[in-house]
Amino acid sequence: MHQTIQPQILYFGTPVVIISTINPDGTPNIAPISSIWWMNQSCMIGMSSRSQTIANLKREQQCTINLASADLVHAVDRLALTTGLSPVPEYKQSMGYVYVPDKFEHAGLTPVASQTVQPPCIQECPVQMEALLEQSYVFDAKSGGHLCAAELKINRIHIEEALLNDRQRIVAERWHPLIMNFCEFFTTGTTIYPSRLAEPFTKQYYSS
Ligand SMILES: Cc1cc2nc3c(=O)[nH]c(=O)nc-3n(C[C@H](O)[C@H](O)[C@H](O)COP(=O)(O)O)c2cc1C
């Protein structure tokens, strides 16, 4: 039996990434999001257009995307209810958000220089990507136009060595992403079995 319900949020379990952008004064801003999906060498993110991140991204056209592993849950949670935007928009004030100018320090995270973009990567994140903004769109316009979907092209990727085998491929069992599942943090469990896609996929992409 299924029941017809109307959940307030539809967070069915997506990885948490921390986006790093550059503020107008040249300092970095970081913000966690979980509205993200990937295709080929690009990704699509969904974020409030009233965030400092989207303002920075539209102005500078650059960001880094840092995937949080499960052990970074406390740092991510310290970033919750913070914004790099001052004054804090009223709707966020009423939710308890506060303005934090240095979110790296606030979360206990370390900026590390990127190679191709201005925003720094986050040292503690095992997967770091440098990215350029391709396009941005108003998302769900009928709900007020306050949501932005942004397409990002990944142009450099840095992976923590401990996740790699001796052929520089990521070992899936070693990667434990932090997952936002409704409003609780999860991570991945044990392997069920390899996907049937693995063989043709490996042939097509890793045959060299
Ligand atoms: C785990 C987690 C996931 C989040 N996911 C999203 C998201 O997908 N989209 C979004 O707009 N905000 C998301 N947020 C809220 C933003 O981090 C928040 O709006 C923040 O104030 C943005 O910071 P900024 O204004 O400095 O850019 C998430 C927060 C947390 C803690």
The ligand as a MOL file (V3000), in Angstrom:
LIG
                    3D

  0  0  0     0  0            999 V3000
M  V30 BEGIN CTAB
M  V30 COUNTS 31 33 0 0 0
M  V30 BEGIN ATOM
M  V30 1 C 23.8600 20.0440 4.6620 0
M  V30 2 C 23.3150 21.2940 4.0170 0
M  V30 3 C 22.7910 21.2410 2.7450 0
M  V30 4 C 22.2910 22.3910 2.1250 0
M  V30 5 N 21.8120 22.3070 0.8450 0
M  V30 6 C 21.3990 23.4230 0.2220 0
M  V30 7 C 20.9950 23.3750 -1.1370 0
M  V30 8 O 21.0330 22.3260 -1.7770 0
M  V30 9 N 20.5960 24.5390 -1.7220 0
M  V30 10 C 20.5770 25.7340 -1.0300 0
M  V30 11 O 20.2050 26.7700 -1.6000 0
M  V30 12 N 20.9650 25.7920 0.2540 0
M  V30 13 C 21.3810 24.6820 0.8850 0
M  V30 14 N 21.8160 24.7590 2.1840 0
M  V30 15 C 21.7430 26.0480 2.8740 0
M  V30 16 C 22.8890 27.0010 2.4710 0
M  V30 17 O 24.1110 26.4930 2.9510 0
M  V30 18 C 22.5690 28.3630 3.0340 0
M  V30 19 O 21.5690 28.9720 2.2350 0
M  V30 20 C 23.7200 29.3170 3.2010 0
M  V30 21 O 23.2740 30.4390 3.9260 0
M  V30 22 C 24.3440 29.8050 1.9080 0
M  V30 23 O 25.4560 30.5700 2.2630 0
M  V30 24 P 25.8280 31.9230 1.4950 0
M  V30 25 O 24.6720 32.8600 1.6410 0
M  V30 26 O 27.0670 32.4070 2.2040 0
M  V30 27 O 26.0730 31.5250 0.0880 0
M  V30 28 C 22.3130 23.6200 2.8260 0
M  V30 29 C 22.8440 23.6820 4.1140 0
M  V30 30 C 23.3360 22.5370 4.7100 0
M  V30 31 C 23.9130 22.6320 6.0940 0
M  V30 END ATOM
M  V30 BEGIN BOND
M  V30 1 1 1 2
M  V30 2 1 2 3
M  V30 3 2 2 30
M  V30 4 2 3 4
M  V30 5 1 4 5
M  V30 6 1 4 28
M  V30 7 2 5 6
M  V30 8 1 6 7
M  V30 9 1 6 13
M  V30 10 2 7 8
M  V30 11 1 7 9
M  V30 12 1 9 10
M  V30 13 2 10 11
M  V30 14 1 10 12
M  V30 15 2 12 13
M  V30 16 1 13 14
M  V30 17 1 14 15
M  V30 18 1 14 28
M  V30 19 1 15 16
M  V30 20 1 16 17
M  V30 21 1 16 18
M  V30 22 1 18 19
M  V30 23 1 18 20
M  V30 24 1 20 21
M  V30 25 1 20 22
M  V30 26 1 22 23
M  V30 27 1 23 24
M  V30 28 2 24 25
M  V30 29 1 24 26
M  V30 30 1 24 27
M  V30 31 2 28 29
M  V30 32 1 29 30
M  V30 33 1 30 31
M  V30 END BOND
M  V30 END CTAB
M  END
